[in-house]
């Protein structure tokens, strides 16, 4: 059981790292937000899709609960949406 907890902790650390990388990508692409750059949107959508597939796999392997997986994706999408709105308003 202890090994499973270690694996779950490692999984969560990796997810946090992946989310952090997506947020860094957003920061670097911020100048393109005002221009509605389709390349930026495609890149971000690809990153989110990839993360969602990883989360789905982890849920199926019982390393992450469905509730945790949904919460991670919802929080990230809300953060991205708020960031997008902020840059479009300025």
KACORZI-V260831 format. One record per backbone hydrogen bond with DSSP energy under -0.5 kcal/mol. NH is the residue of the N-H (numbers start at 1). CO is the residue of the C=O. E is the energy in kcal/mol with one decimal. If there is no record, write none. Layout:
# KACORZI-V260831
NH:CO:E, NH:CO:E
This chain:
# KACORZI-V260831
5:1:-1.7, 6:2:-2.0, 7:3:-2.3, 8:4:-2.6, 9:5:-2.5, 10:6:-2.3, 11:7:-2.6, 12:8:-2.4, 13:9:-2.2, 14:10:-2.4, 15:11:-2.4, 16:12:-2.4, 17:13:-2.2, 18:14:-2.6, 19:15:-2.7, 20:16:-2.4, 21:17:-2.2, 22:18:-1.9, 23:19:-2.3, 24:20:-2.3, 25:21:-2.3, 26:22:-2.2, 27:23:-2.2, 28:24:-2.3, 29:25:-1.7, 30:26:-0.6, 30:27:-0.8, 32:29:-2.0, 33:30:-1.8, 34:30:-0.6, 36:33:-1.4, 37:32:-1.6, 41:37:-2.0, 42:38:-2.6, 43:39:-2.5, 44:40:-2.7, 45:41:-2.6, 46:42:-2.4, 47:43:-2.2, 48:44:-2.5, 49:45:-2.5, 50:46:-2.6, 51:47:-2.3, 52:48:-2.4, 53:49:-2.1, 54:50:-2.0, 55:51:-2.7, 56:52:-2.5, 57:53:-2.3, 58:54:-2.5, 59:55:-2.3, 60:56:-2.3, 61:57:-1.7, 62:59:-1.6, 63:58:-2.8, 64:58:-1.0, 69:65:-2.6, 70:66:-2.5, 71:67:-2.3, 72:68:-2.5, 73:69:-2.1, 74:70:-2.9, 75:71:-2.8, 76:72:-2.1, 77:73:-2.6, 78:74:-2.4, 79:75:-2.3, 80:76:-2.5, 81:77:-2.5, 82:78:-2.7, 83:79:-2.2, 84:80:-2.6, 85:81:-2.5, 86:82:-2.4, 87:83:-2.1, 88:84:-1.5, 89:85:-1.5, 90:86:-1.1
